[in-house]
Structure formats: C-alpha cells, structure tokens
Amino acid sequence: MIELVGKLISEFYSDDKTRRAEVHLLSDGIPQVFFFEGEEIVEVEFYSGHTLEYAEDAAENWCLGIKKLPYERKQI
C-alpha cells in the first residue's frame, strides 16, 4: 500500500468521477501527484525541478484524458 505523504494542495476529477488526481507538496518543496482510478492508486509522479503549477497541470490533463500514464501507453 502506498502512503500518501506531504500536504494535500489540490484535487482534480474526471467528469464521470472515475479518475482523480491529488497534488501534494512534500516538506522539501517537491510536488507529487497521486493518480487514482476509482479508489486504486495507479501511478505516482514526482515533479522535482518543476513548479507546483506544472504538477497541477499534469494532474488536470490526466483527468481530462490528455496526459497518458506509462501503463496507458502500453495498451493498444
């Protein structure tokens, strides 16, 4: 089980609520995004060297179906 760490900054949802992304800020200032399908975490990404806004854009883009995660790129 993955433990959610850092301070929760924002959450994004797909229109049908099947996807959710949580943006957290770690104590060292690095943004981290947890990507969920239903209640299951399907991916975690760290955005070292990027702004919080960059991480939030990634989270929102995934919920909108724009961003593809590694496991999605393998499915054809």
PAZAPA-4460 file (N, C-alpha, C; in steps of 0.05 Angstrom, whole numbers, plus 32768, in hexadecimal, padded with zeros to 4 digits):
% residues 76
    n_x    n_y    n_z   ca_x   ca_y   ca_z    c_x    c_y    c_z   seq   type   mol
   8011   7FE8   8000   8000   8000   8000   8012   8019   8000     1      M     A
   800B   802C   7FEF   801A   8045   7FEE   800E   8058   8002     2      I     A
   8020   8064   8011   8018   8078   8025   8018   8094   8018     3      E     A
   8002   80A2   801B   8001   80BD   8011   8010   80CF   8024     4      L     A
   8023   80DD   801A   8034   80EF   802A   8033   810B   8020     5      V     A
   803C   811D   8030   803D   8139   8028   8022   8146   802D     6      G     A
   8021   8160   8029   8009   816F   802D   7FF8   816F   8014     7      K     A
   7FDE   8167   8017   7FCC   8167   8000   7FC7   8184   7FF8     8      L     A
   7FCC   818A   7FDF   7FC9   81A5   7FD4   7FAF   81A8   7FC4     9      I     A
   7FAB   8194   7FB2   7F93   8196   7FA0   7F8C   817A   7F97    10      S     A
   7F73   8178   7F8D   7F68   815F   7F82   7F5A   8165   7F68    11      E     A
   7F5C   8153   7F55   7F4F   8155   7F3B   7F40   813C   7F36    12      F     A
   7F29   813E   7F28   7F18   8128   7F22   7F10   8128   7F04    13      Y     A
   7F0D   8110   7EF9   7F01   810E   7EDE   7EE3   8114   7EE0    14      S     A
   7ED7   811A   7ECA   7EBA   8121   7ECA   7EA9   810A   7ED5    15      D     A
   7EB1   80F1   7ECF   7EA2   80DA   7ED9   7EAB   80D0   7EF4    16      D     A
   7EBE   80DE   7F00   7EC8   80D8   7F1B   7ED7   80BD   7F1D    17      K     A
   7EDE   80B1   7F07   7EED   8098   7F08   7F0B   809C   7F0C    18      T     A
   7F14   80B4   7F05   7F30   80BB   7F09   7F33   80D3   7F1C    19      R     A
   7F48   80D1   7F2C   7F4D   80E6   7F40   7F6B   80E9   7F41    20      R     A
   7F75   8101   7F45   7F91   8107   7F4A   7F94   8119   7F61    21      A     A
   7FA6   8112   7F74   7FAB   8123   7F8B   7FC7   812E   7F88    22      E     A
   7FCA   8148   7F8C   7FE4   8155   7F8B   7FEC   815B   7FA8    23      V     A
   8003   8150   7FAF   800E   8154   7FCA   8029   8164   7FC8    24      H     A
   802F   8172   7FDD   8049   8180   7FDE   8059   8174   7FF5    25      L     A
   8070   8169   7FEE   8081   815C   8002   808F   8171   8013    26      L     A
   8099   816A   802A   80A6   817D   803C   80BE   818B   802F    27      S     A
   80CA   817E   801B   80E1   818B   800E   80D9   819C   7FF6    28      D     A
   80BE   819F   7FF3   80B4   81B1   7FDE   80AF   81A3   7FC3    29      G     A
   80B4   8189   7FC1   80B0   817B   7FA8   8093   8173   7FA5    30      I     A
   8086   817A   7F8F   806B   8172   7F8A   806A   8154   7F83    31      P     A
   8054   8147   7F8B   8050   812B   7F87   8033   8127   7F7F    32      Q     A
   802D   8116   7F6C   8012   8111   7F63   800B   80F4   7F66    33      V     A
   7FF5   80EE   7F73   7FEA   80D3   7F75   7FD3   80D1   7F61    34      F     A
   7FD4   80BE   7F4F   7FBF   80BA   7F3B   7FAE   80A2   7F43    35      F     A
   7F94   80A5   7F44   7F81   8090   7F4C   7F6E   8089   7F36    36      F     A
   7F68   806F   7F34   7F50   8066   7F25   7F3F   8058   7F39    37      E     A
   7F27   8063   7F3D   7F17   805A   7F54   7F25   8061   7F6D    38      G     A
   7F29   804E   7F7E   7F38   8053   7F98   7F54   8048   7F96    39      E     A
   7F5D   803E   7F80   7F77   8032   7F7D   7F8B   8046   7F72    40      E     A
   7FA2   8048   7F7F   7FB8   8059   7F74   7FC5   8049   7F5D    41      I     A
   7FC5   8056   7F46   7FD1   8049   7F2E   7FEC   8053   7F27    42      V     A
   7FF3   806A   7F32   800D   8076   7F2C   8013   808C   7F40    43      E     A
   802D   8090   7F46   8036   80A7   7F56   804D   80B3   7F47    44      V     A
   804C   80CE   7F44   8061   80DC   7F36   806B   80F3   7F48    45      E     A
   8086   80F6   7F48   8093   810C   7F56   809B   8120   7F41    46      F     A
   8099   813A   7F47   80A0   814F   7F34   80B6   8160   7F3F    47      Y     A
   80CC   8153   7F45   80E4   8161   7F4E   80EE   8174   7F38    48      S     A
   80F4   818D   7F3F   80FD   81A0   7F2B   80E7   81AE   7F1C    49      G     A
   80CE   81A8   7F24   80B7   81B5   7F17   80A6   81C3   7F2C    50      H     A
   8096   81D5   7F23   8085   81E5   7F35   806C   81D4   7F3D    51      T     A
   805F   81DE   7F52   8046   81D2   7F5B   8032   81D4   7F44    52      L     A
   8031   81EA   7F36   801E   81EE   7F20   8023   81D9   7F0A    53      E     A
   803B   81D2   7F05   8042   81BD   7EF1   8035   81A3   7EF9    54      Y     A
   8039   819C   7F13   802D   8182   7F1D   800F   8183   7F1C    55      A     A
   8003   819A   7F22   7FE6   819D   7F21   7FDC   819A   7F04    56      E     A
   7FEB   81A5   7EF1   7FE3   81A2   7ED5   7FE4   8185   7ECC    57      D     A
   7FF8   8176   7ED6   7FFA   815A   7ECF   7FE2   814A   7EDB    58      A     A
   7FDB   8151   7EF3   7FC5   8143   7F01   7FAB   8149   7EF2    59      A     A
   7FA6   8162   7EEB   7F8E   8169   7EDD   7F8D   815D   7EC1    60      E     A
   7FA3   815D   7EB3   7FA5   8152   7E98   7F9F   8134   7E98    61      N     A
   7FA8   8126   7EAD   7FA2   8109   7EAE   7F84   8105   7EB2    62      W     A
   7F78   8114   7EC4   7F5B   8112   7EC9   7F4B   8118   7EB0    63      C     A
   7F55   812A   7EA0   7F47   8131   7E87   7F4C   811E   7E70    64      L     A
   7F5F   810B   7E74   7F65   80F7   7E60   7F7B   8100   7E4C    65      G     A
   7F88   8116   7E52   7F9D   8121   7E41   7FB8   8113   7E46    66      I     A
   7FBF   8112   7E60   7FD8   8105   7E68   7FD4   80E7   7E6A    67      K     A
   7FE7   80D8   7E60   7FE7   80BB   7E62   7FFD   80B2   7E75    68      K     A
   7FF6   80A0   7E87   800A   8095   7E9A   8017   807D   7E8C    69      L     A
   802F   8075   7E97   803E   805F   7E8A   802D   8046   7E84    70      P     A
   801C   803D   7E97   800D   8025   7E92   7FF8   8029   7E7C    71      Y     A
   7FEF   8041   7E77   7FDC   8046   7E62   7FE9   8046   7E47    72      E     A
   8002   804E   7E45   8010   804F   7E2C   8016   8033   7E21    73      R     A
   8016   801F   7E34   801C   8003   7E2C   8004   7FF5   7E21    74      K     A
   7FEC   7FFF   7E27   7FD3   7FF3   7E1E   7FCC   7FFC   7E03    75      Q     A
   7FC6   7FEA   7DF1   7FBE   7FF1   7DD6   7FA3   7FE3   7DCF    76      I     A
***
